[in-house]
Amino acid sequence: MTEEVTLVDESGVERRFALHDAFDLDGTAYYLVEDVTEPDRVLLLRETPSGLETVDGEEFGRVMSALEEDRVE
């Protein structure tokens, strides 16, 4: 059974996500989640002191490569 989490976006809207993976890379925690109501919406989130942030750009590519190559904890 996949764990579901509820996240609140910048606009204050609550969304439910299925947690697919949680892992550490270079001392940073990341979460791979899928929107329960929109399965095509998959996000990679990074844990920061102020909360979770969406990962994109160069960092997204680097983190996803590490995940695919099983170089994460």
C-alpha positions in Angstrom: 0.0 0.0 0.0 1.3 3.4 -1.0 1.5 6.0 1.8 -0.5 9.2 1.1 0.5 12.7 2.3 -1.4 16.0 2.1 0.7 19.0 1.1 -0.3 22.6 1.0 0.8 24.7 -2.0 1.8 28.4 -2.1 -1.8 29.4 -2.6 -3.0 27.5 0.5 -4.6 24.7 -1.5 -4.4 21.2 0.0 -3.4 18.4 -2.4 -3.1 14.7 -1.7 0.0 12.9 -3.0 1.1 9.3 -3.1 4.7 9.0 -1.7 6.7 6.8 -4.1 10.2 7.3 -2.7 12.0 9.1 0.1 15.8 9.3 0.1 18.9 11.2 1.0 21.5 12.5 -1.4 24.5 14.5 -0.3 22.9 15.2 3.1 19.6 16.5 1.6 16.3 14.7 1.9 14.2 14.3 -1.2 10.7 12.9 -1.8 9.2 11.6 -5.1 5.4 12.1 -5.0 2.4 11.6 -7.4 -0.8 13.7 -7.2 -3.6 11.3 -6.3 -6.2 13.1 -8.5 -3.8 13.9 -11.3 -1.5 10.9 -11.8 0.4 12.7 -14.6 1.6 15.3 -12.0 4.7 13.8 -10.4 7.0 16.0 -8.3 10.4 15.8 -6.8 10.6 17.7 -3.5 13.6 18.8 -1.4 13.4 19.3 2.3 14.6 22.7 3.5 14.5 24.4 6.9 11.5 26.4 5.7 9.5 23.4 4.3 9.4 21.4 1.1 10.5 22.9 -2.3 9.9 21.7 -5.8 13.1 20.6 -7.5 13.6 21.4 -11.2 16.3 22.3 -13.7 19.9 21.0 -13.3 19.3 19.8 -9.8 16.3 17.7 -11.0 18.4 16.0 -13.6 21.3 15.3 -11.1 19.0 13.9 -8.4 16.9 11.7 -10.8 20.1 10.3 -12.3 21.4 9.4 -8.8 18.1 7.8 -8.0 18.0 5.8 -11.2 21.6 4.7 -10.7 20.8 3.7 -7.0 23.4 6.2 -5.6 21.0 7.5 -2.9 20.5 6.5 0.7 
